[in-house]
Amino acid sequence: MFEKTFKDFNINFNALNESNTFSSGELVTGQVSFELSKLTKIRAITICLKGKADVHWSSGSGKKKRTYYAKIDLLNLKSVILQEGAVGRETIVPPGRHVYPFSCQLPHGNFPSSFRGPHGQVLYNLTVAIDRPWHITKDFVTQMNFVHHVASNQPELMASLSGSNSMSVCSLSCTSGQITMTASIEKKGFLRGETIRIFCDFGNASSRTVTPKAKLKQKQKYFSREGIQRRLFVKNLNSVTGLPISAHSSETNAEMLLNIPADSTLTISNCSLLQVHYEIELSLCLRASPNLIMLFPIVLCDLPLHPHYLG
């Protein structure tokens, strides 16, 4: 059996950064290592780096149930680590520990970041195949974490966002009172793990107590290949609740801090089958009435933004 001959098989990448991620145009290098228990003939050791995106979901039930599936290939790169000799003979490898370096040049391109969701994924896998005479080829697969660098020199990512909203609330005597909010955030582009500062002014002319709340929401959109059918999945990543604002009062120069989880997926807008977007939902909540809501779309990047990029 393969496991009796090959032991302690490992595929290791040479890290280019602390997060061990790779991006388009970079050179992927690493080592394949294993222990041989006996003299072994090997015809070839090859690597294949593949990237793909696929989506899948179902709707309806019974006879009306329909299943949607689509897949696109992003990358397909192949390289040889060890191959047959010049006369077509197998390589005879002695027992013991063996390490083989490998390298693979990623092409320049607009490839989406790695992602896994309930209805789809973007995966980049490195497969090492060992071909021996009179044996079925054995494959070893490991995932590579790919990151798409959002252009950090986009002025819109550094621009502040602001807005306001209001609505009238009817009390028991049907005398309406208005609640208002005006809010802003410093910029549109953020890093994972960063804290979003939301500056708010709240006004409550109603007879009820209202409570401000901010949520960080992730919206995952999945599309069939034709783009006609789609599936939406919304996930709340974090929230913060402010101090209640009593009736006929206001809260000015309030600040709400909303943390972005460090393990959040980057924004994905460059894939035809799935998209990942983020928004801040700021609301004033009150009983027995719809909430007053304001939305701020934001972008999660992996590179810091600096004001001088605007010049």
C-alpha positions, 0 to 999 in steps of 0.5 A: 500500500502507498501509506506503507511506502510513503510516510509523513507526506507534507506540502509546505508553502514558503510564506511571502507574508505573515498571513501566508497569502498569495496574489496574482503575479507572485511566484509560489514556492515551497517543498514537497517532503516525504519518508520512503520506507524502501527503494521505490521506482517513481515515474513522475512527481507533478504539481497542478495549481487550480482555481475555481468558483462554483455555486449551488442552491435549491428552491421550492419543494417536491415536484417544483424543487429546482436545483441551480449549479454553476462553475467556472475555472479560474486557473490551471497551472502545471509543473513537473518536480521529478520526471523520467530519465532521458531514456524513459526509465523510472527514477529509483529513489532510495529509502529515507527522507526526501525533499523536493522544491517546487515553484509556480508563477501565478499569472497577472489577472483579476482573480477573486479572493478565496472564499467559502459560503453556504451556497458557493466558494472560490477555491485555489488548490495545489495538487501533488501527483505521484506516478509509479509504474504499475500503481494508480497515481496518488494525489495530495491536495492542499489549499492555497489562500489567495487574496485579490488586492483592491486598488488602494489608490481609489479616491472613493475608498478614502472619502467620508460617507454621510447621510440623514433620515427621519420619520414621524411616529404616532402616539396614542393620541395620534399626535405625531412626533418626529425622530431624526438621525444624521450620521457619518463615517470617516471613509469607505475602505477598511481593513479586517480587524479595524474599528469603524467610528460612526459619528451620530446626531439623534433627535427624538421628538416622539413620546417614546424611547428610542435606542440607536443600534449599529450592525455590520452586515455581510451580503453574499450574492450567488448567481447562476451561469446565466445570471438570471437566477440568484440567491441572497444570504445575509450574515450579521458579523457584529453589532453595538447598541447605544444609550437609549434616547428618552422621549422629547430629547436629543443626543448630539455628537454621539460616537458608536464604535463597531469592530470588524472581525479579523477573520472576515472575508475580503470584499469580492466584486470581481467574480461572475458567480458570487459576490461578497459585500458589506454594509453598516446598518444604523437604526433607531429602534422603538417598540410597535413601529418600524425602525428608522434605518440608514445604510452605509456600504463599505469595502474590506481591503487587505492593504492600508489606505493613506490620504496621500494616495489621493494626490 
